[in-house]
Amino acid sequence: MRRAKFLHVWFLLPCFAVVLFLVVFPLIYSLSLSFFSWNLTMAYLGKAWVGLDNYISIFTEDERFWKTLSNTFLMVGLAVGVEFLIGIGLALLLTREIPGRKIFSVVLLVPMMIVPVVVGMVWRLLYHTSYGLLNFFLRSFHISEGIDWLGDPSVALYSIIIADIWQWTPLIFLILLGGIMSLPKEPYEAAQLDGASTSQIFIYITFPLLKNIITIALLLRTIDAFKLFDKIWVLTQGGPGLTTENIPMYIYYKAFRYFDMGYAAALSYILLIIVSTIATFLLRSLFVTTK
């Protein structure tokens, strides 16, 4: 009887072991590593305790960190913002009975199913200065002789944002479409009887009822956008210069190009704190609206 009572614990132990090994241990180890100076090219010298020096250097001496931080916030803000606007617009459009609605909905989800590295390769071909499709259209319509989408410092960052918007707008669309279709019909019927316009129905009925779903969509997409690496690597590798380098890319260079593992671990924890703070703010707003 006692064995049967605790049988479920034995089934859960493998899951706990996996989580402990893949999540908890790396978090604790990387945190401890951030307080050391450890260069893999001189690993035989071992680790040297530096305390908070890595964190102090990041905020007081590292200009590259501030540049990559501003790039990261610009990418996340523009990408997630535009994805939300397009996603909610498409979701509202496709809740109506229009010809080809189901086919268009399925086609719209295709970019989300493609591996990000493949997305980067596709857009690299589209952005090619000589035979890229975008420059072909610009030349065909006599708009421009061509744009160096990935080599021009004033354009490269926005080129990556466009590729990210193309891939992940379907995710926002899918979440919001499901949310809109699950809303109760009674408030809409009452509003139509009272003569409310389409904009009034959206502002006073749809948006308040959809607020929690919007928060969840923004939370998921924001967390993922802060981890953007693969498309940047395929398209520009952070160039030209530091124009498109974000925090994950900088962490990669510090860890696997300069082999400064302690400094890279400190950068990782700063990114973790930033993302956790934003996620906490969004979750708090979610719980407040739920109450």
NUVEX-101648 format. One record per residue (C-alpha): residue in one letter; x, y, z; residue number from 0. Coordinates in Angstrom, 1 decimal. Layout:
<sites>
(site 'A', (X, Y, Z), NUM) ...
</sites>
This chain:
<sites>
(site 'M', (0.0, 0.0, 0.0), 0) (site 'R', (2.8, 2.4, 0.9), 1) (site 'R', (4.7, 1.6, -2.3), 2) (site 'A', (1.6, 2.3, -4.4), 3) (site 'K', (1.2, 5.6, -2.6), 4) (site 'F', (4.6, 6.9, -3.7), 5) (site 'L', (4.7, 5.1, -7.0), 6) (site 'H', (4.1, 8.4, -8.9), 7) (site 'V', (7.3, 9.8, -7.4), 8) (site 'W', (9.4, 7.2, -9.1), 9) (site 'F', (7.8, 7.9, -12.4), 10) (site 'L', (8.7, 11.6, -12.0), 11) (site 'L', (12.3, 11.1, -11.0), 12) (site 'P', (13.6, 10.7, -14.6), 13) (site 'C', (12.0, 14.1, -15.5), 14) (site 'F', (13.5, 15.7, -12.4), 15) (site 'A', (16.9, 14.3, -13.2), 16) (site 'V', (16.7, 15.6, -16.8), 17) (site 'V', (15.7, 19.1, -15.6), 18) (site 'L', (18.4, 19.1, -12.9), 19) (site 'F', (21.1, 18.1, -15.4), 20) (site 'L', (20.0, 20.3, -18.4), 21) (site 'V', (18.6, 23.4, -16.6), 22) (site 'V', (19.5, 23.7, -12.9), 23) (site 'F', (23.1, 22.6, -13.1), 24) (site 'P', (24.1, 24.9, -16.1), 25) (site 'L', (22.4, 27.9, -14.4), 26) (site 'I', (24.3, 27.4, -11.1), 27) (site 'Y', (27.6, 26.6, -12.9), 28) (site 'S', (27.4, 29.6, -15.2), 29) (site 'L', (26.5, 31.9, -12.3), 30) (site 'S', (29.6, 30.7, -10.4), 31) (site 'L', (31.7, 30.9, -13.5), 32) (site 'S', (30.7, 34.6, -13.9), 33) (site 'F', (32.7, 35.5, -10.8), 34) (site 'F', (36.0, 34.0, -12.3), 35) (site 'S', (38.4, 35.0, -15.0), 36) (site 'W', (38.9, 31.9, -17.1), 37) (site 'N', (40.4, 32.0, -20.6), 38) (site 'L', (40.3, 28.6, -22.4), 39) (site 'T', (43.5, 29.4, -24.3), 40) (site 'M', (45.3, 29.4, -20.9), 41) (site 'A', (43.1, 26.8, -19.2), 42) (site 'Y', (46.2, 25.2, -17.6), 43) (site 'L', (46.4, 28.3, -15.4), 44) (site 'G', (43.0, 27.5, -14.0), 45) (site 'K', (40.3, 29.9, -12.9), 46) (site 'A', (41.1, 33.2, -11.1), 47) (site 'W', (38.5, 34.6, -8.7), 48) (site 'V', (37.6, 38.2, -9.7), 49) (site 'G', (34.3, 38.7, -7.8), 50) (site 'L', (32.1, 41.3, -9.4), 51) (site 'D', (34.9, 42.6, -11.7), 52) (site 'N', (33.3, 41.0, -14.8), 53) (site 'Y', (30.0, 42.7, -14.2), 54) (site 'I', (31.6, 46.0, -13.3), 55) (site 'S', (33.7, 45.9, -16.5), 56) (site 'I', (30.6, 45.2, -18.6), 57) (site 'F', (28.8, 48.3, -17.3), 58) (site 'T', (31.7, 50.7, -17.0), 59) (site 'E', (34.3, 49.8, -19.6), 60) (site 'D', (32.6, 47.7, -22.4), 61) (site 'E', (31.3, 50.1, -25.1), 62) (site 'R', (30.6, 47.1, -27.3), 63) (site 'F', (28.1, 45.8, -24.7), 64) (site 'W', (26.1, 49.0, -24.8), 65) (site 'K', (26.1, 49.0, -28.6), 66) (site 'T', (24.9, 45.4, -28.7), 67) (site 'L', (22.3, 46.1, -26.0), 68) (site 'S', (20.8, 48.9, -28.0), 69) (site 'N', (20.8, 46.7, -31.1), 70) (site 'T', (19.0, 44.0, -29.2), 71) (site 'F', (16.3, 46.3, -27.8), 72) (site 'L', (15.8, 47.9, -31.3), 73) (site 'M', (15.4, 44.4, -32.9), 74) (site 'V', (13.0, 43.2, -30.2), 75) (site 'G', (10.9, 46.3, -30.1), 76) (site 'L', (10.5, 46.7, -33.8), 77) (site 'A', (10.1, 43.0, -34.7), 78) (site 'V', (7.6, 42.2, -31.9), 79) (site 'G', (5.7, 45.5, -32.4), 80) (site 'V', (5.2, 45.0, -36.2), 81) (site 'E', (4.5, 41.3, -35.8), 82) (site 'F', (1.7, 42.2, -33.3), 83) (site 'L', (0.2, 44.8, -35.5), 84) (site 'I', (0.2, 42.7, -38.6), 85) (site 'G', (-0.8, 39.6, -36.7), 86) (site 'I', (-3.9, 41.1, -35.0), 87) (site 'G', (-4.9, 42.7, -38.4), 88) (site 'L', (-4.8, 39.4, -40.1), 89) (site 'A', (-6.6, 37.7, -37.3), 90) (site 'L', (-9.4, 40.2, -37.4), 91) (site 'L', (-9.6, 39.9, -41.2), 92) (site 'L', (-9.7, 36.1, -41.3), 93) (site 'T', (-12.4, 35.8, -38.7), 94) (site 'R', (-14.7, 37.1, -41.4), 95) (site 'E', (-16.2, 35.0, -44.1), 96) (site 'I', (-14.0, 35.9, -47.1), 97) (site 'P', (-13.2, 33.7, -50.2), 98) (site 'G', (-10.2, 31.5, -49.7), 99) (site 'R', (-10.0, 32.2, -46.0), 100) (site 'K', (-9.0, 28.6, -45.0), 101) (site 'I', (-6.4, 28.3, -47.7), 102) (site 'F', (-4.8, 31.7, -46.9), 103) (site 'S', (-4.7, 30.8, -43.2), 104) (site 'V', (-2.8, 27.6, -44.0), 105) (site 'V', (-0.3, 29.3, -46.4), 106) (site 'L', (0.3, 32.0, -43.8), 107) (site 'L', (1.6, 29.5, -41.3), 108) (site 'V', (4.3, 28.1, -43.6), 109) (site 'P', (7.1, 30.6, -42.6), 110) (site 'M', (6.7, 29.6, -39.0), 111) (site 'M', (7.4, 25.9, -39.8), 112) (site 'I', (10.7, 26.6, -41.6), 113) (site 'V', (14.0, 26.2, -39.7), 114) (site 'P', (15.4, 29.7, -38.8), 115) (site 'V', (18.7, 28.9, -40.5), 116) (site 'V', (16.9, 28.0, -43.7), 117) (site 'V', (14.9, 31.3, -43.4), 118) (site 'G', (18.3, 33.1, -43.1), 119) (site 'M', (19.6, 31.4, -46.2), 120) (site 'V', (16.4, 32.2, -48.2), 121) (site 'W', (16.5, 35.9, -47.2), 122) (site 'R', (20.3, 36.0, -47.9), 123) (site 'L', (19.4, 35.1, -51.5), 124) (site 'L', (16.6, 37.6, -51.6), 125) (site 'Y', (18.9, 40.4, -50.4), 126) (site 'H', (21.8, 39.6, -52.7), 127) (site 'T', (23.0, 42.8, -54.4), 128) (site 'S', (23.5, 41.3, -57.9), 129) (site 'Y', (20.8, 38.6, -58.4), 130) (site 'G', (18.6, 39.0, -55.4), 131) (site 'L', (14.8, 39.2, -56.1), 132) (site 'L', (14.3, 42.5, -54.1), 133) (site 'N', (17.0, 44.4, -56.1), 134) (site 'F', (15.6, 42.9, -59.3), 135) (site 'F', (12.2, 44.5, -58.6), 136) (site 'L', (13.8, 47.8, -57.7), 137) (site 'R', (15.7, 47.8, -61.0), 138) (site 'S', (12.7, 46.6, -63.0), 139) (site 'F', (10.5, 49.5, -61.7), 140) (site 'H', (13.3, 52.0, -61.9), 141) (site 'I', (13.1, 52.7, -58.2), 142) (site 'S', (16.8, 52.2, -57.4), 143) (site 'E', (19.9, 50.6, -58.9), 144) (site 'G', (20.0, 48.2, -56.0), 145) (site 'I', (20.4, 48.3, -52.2), 146) (site 'D', (23.2, 46.6, -50.3), 147) (site 'W', (20.7, 45.1, -47.8), 148) (site 'L', (23.3, 43.3, -45.7), 149) (site 'G', (26.4, 45.5, -46.3), 150) (site 'D', (25.0, 48.9, -45.7), 151) (site 'P', (25.2, 49.9, -42.0), 152) (site 'S', (22.0, 52.0, -42.2), 153) (site 'V', (20.0, 49.1, -43.7), 154) (site 'A', (21.4, 45.8, -42.4), 155) (site 'L', (19.7, 45.8, -39.0), 156) (site 'Y', (16.3, 46.5, -40.6), 157) (site 'S', (16.9, 43.7, -43.1), 158) (site 'I', (17.2, 41.2, -40.3), 159) (site 'I', (14.1, 42.6, -38.6), 160) (site 'I', (12.1, 42.1, -41.9), 161) (site 'A', (13.2, 38.5, -42.1), 162) (site 'D', (12.2, 37.9, -38.5), 163) (site 'I', (8.8, 39.6, -39.0), 164) (site 'W', (8.2, 37.4, -42.0), 165) (site 'Q', (8.9, 34.2, -40.1), 166) (site 'W', (7.2, 34.9, -36.7), 167) (site 'T', (4.1, 37.1, -37.6), 168) (site 'P', (2.2, 33.8, -38.2), 169) (site 'L', (2.8, 32.8, -34.5), 170) (site 'I', (1.1, 36.0, -33.3), 171) (site 'F', (-1.6, 35.6, -35.9), 172) (site 'L', (-2.3, 32.0, -34.8), 173) (site 'I', (-2.5, 32.8, -31.1), 174) (site 'L', (-4.8, 35.9, -31.6), 175) (site 'L', (-7.0, 34.1, -34.2), 176) (site 'G', (-7.7, 31.3, -31.7), 177) (site 'G', (-8.4, 34.0, -29.0), 178) (site 'I', (-10.8, 35.9, -31.2), 179) (site 'M', (-12.7, 32.8, -32.2), 180) (site 'S', (-13.1, 31.8, -28.6), 181) (site 'L', (-14.7, 35.1, -27.5), 182) (site 'P', (-18.4, 35.0, -26.5), 183) (site 'K', (-20.9, 36.2, -29.2), 184) (site 'E', (-23.4, 37.9, -26.8), 185) (site 'P', (-21.4, 41.2, -26.3), 186) (site 'Y', (-21.0, 41.6, -30.1), 187) (site 'E', (-24.7, 41.0, -30.7), 188) (site 'A', (-25.7, 43.6, -28.1), 189) (site 'A', (-23.2, 46.1, -29.5), 190) (site 'Q', (-24.6, 45.7, -33.0), 191) (site 'L', (-28.1, 46.2, -31.8), 192) (site 'D', (-27.0, 49.4, -30.1), 193) (site 'G', (-25.5, 50.6, -33.4), 194) (site 'A', (-21.8, 50.5, -32.4), 195) (site 'S', (-19.3, 50.9, -35.2), 196) (site 'T', (-16.6, 48.4, -36.1), 197) (site 'S', (-13.9, 50.5, -34.4), 198) (site 'Q', (-16.0, 50.9, -31.3), 199) (site 'I', (-16.6, 47.2, -31.1), 200) (site 'F', (-12.8, 46.5, -31.4), 201) (site 'I', (-11.8, 49.2, -28.8), 202) (site 'Y', (-14.5, 48.5, -26.2), 203) (site 'I', (-15.2, 44.7, -26.6), 204) (site 'T', (-12.6, 42.8, -28.6), 205) (site 'F', (-9.4, 44.4, -27.2), 206) (site 'P', (-10.4, 44.2, -23.5), 207) (site 'L', (-11.6, 40.6, -23.9), 208) (site 'L', (-8.5, 39.7, -25.8), 209) (site 'K', (-6.0, 41.5, -23.5), 210) (site 'N', (-4.8, 38.3, -21.7), 211) (site 'I', (-4.3, 36.5, -25.0), 212) (site 'I', (-2.3, 39.5, -26.3), 213) (site 'T', (-0.2, 39.5, -23.2), 214) (site 'I', (0.6, 35.8, -23.6), 215) (site 'A', (1.5, 36.2, -27.3), 216) (site 'L', (3.8, 39.2, -26.6), 217) (site 'L', (5.4, 37.3, -23.7), 218) (site 'L', (6.2, 34.3, -25.8), 219) (site 'R', (7.5, 36.3, -28.8), 220) (site 'T', (9.5, 38.8, -26.7), 221) (site 'I', (11.4, 36.0, -24.9), 222) (site 'D', (12.2, 34.3, -28.2), 223) (site 'A', (13.2, 37.6, -29.9), 224) (site 'F', (15.8, 38.3, -27.2), 225) (site 'K', (17.5, 34.9, -28.1), 226) (site 'L', (17.7, 35.7, -31.8), 227) (site 'F', (21.0, 34.3, -33.1), 228) (site 'D', (20.7, 31.9, -36.1), 229) (site 'K', (19.2, 34.4, -38.6), 230) (site 'I', (21.8, 37.0, -37.7), 231) (site 'W', (24.6, 34.5, -38.0), 232) (site 'V', (23.5, 33.3, -41.5), 233) (site 'L', (22.8, 36.8, -42.8), 234) (site 'T', (25.5, 39.1, -41.4), 235) (site 'Q', (27.4, 37.4, -38.4), 236) (site 'G', (26.8, 40.7, -36.6), 237) (site 'G', (28.3, 43.0, -39.3), 238) (site 'P', (29.0, 45.3, -40.9), 239) (site 'G', (31.0, 46.3, -37.9), 240) (site 'L', (28.7, 45.9, -34.9), 241) (site 'T', (25.6, 47.1, -36.7), 242) (site 'T', (23.6, 43.9, -36.4), 243) (site 'E', (25.3, 42.3, -33.4), 244) (site 'N', (23.0, 41.6, -30.5), 245) (site 'I', (23.7, 40.3, -27.0), 246) (site 'P', (23.5, 36.5, -27.8), 247) (site 'M', (25.9, 37.1, -30.7), 248) (site 'Y', (28.3, 39.0, -28.4), 249) (site 'I', (28.1, 36.2, -25.9), 250) (site 'Y', (29.0, 33.7, -28.6), 251) (site 'Y', (32.0, 35.8, -29.7), 252) (site 'K', (33.3, 36.3, -26.1), 253) (site 'A', (32.9, 32.6, -25.3), 254) (site 'F', (34.0, 30.8, -28.6), 255) (site 'R', (36.1, 33.4, -30.4), 256) (site 'Y', (37.9, 35.1, -27.5), 257) (site 'F', (37.5, 32.1, -25.1), 258) (site 'D', (36.7, 34.4, -22.2), 259) (site 'M', (34.3, 32.1, -20.5), 260) (site 'G', (33.9, 34.1, -17.2), 261) (site 'Y', (33.0, 37.3, -19.0), 262) (site 'A', (30.6, 35.4, -21.4), 263) (site 'A', (28.9, 33.9, -18.4), 264) (site 'A', (28.4, 37.3, -16.8), 265) (site 'L', (27.0, 38.6, -20.1), 266) (site 'S', (24.6, 35.6, -20.2), 267) (site 'Y', (23.3, 36.4, -16.7), 268) (site 'I', (22.8, 40.1, -17.5), 269) (site 'L', (20.7, 38.9, -20.5), 270) (site 'L', (18.8, 36.5, -18.3), 271) (site 'I', (18.0, 39.3, -15.8), 272) (site 'I', (16.8, 41.6, -18.6), 273) (site 'V', (14.5, 39.0, -20.1), 274) (site 'S', (13.3, 37.9, -16.6), 275) (site 'T', (12.4, 41.5, -15.7), 276) (site 'I', (10.4, 42.0, -18.9), 277) (site 'A', (8.7, 38.6, -18.5), 278) (site 'T', (7.8, 39.4, -14.9), 279) (site 'F', (6.3, 42.7, -15.9), 280) (site 'L', (4.1, 41.1, -18.6), 281) (site 'L', (3.1, 38.2, -16.3), 282) (site 'R', (2.2, 40.7, -13.5), 283) (site 'S', (-0.1, 42.6, -15.9), 284) (site 'L', (-1.6, 39.3, -16.9), 285) (site 'F', (-2.4, 38.3, -13.3), 286) (site 'V', (-3.8, 41.8, -12.5), 287) (site 'T', (-6.2, 41.7, -15.5), 288) (site 'T', (-7.2, 38.1, -14.6), 289) (site 'K', (-8.2, 39.2, -11.1), 290) 
</sites>
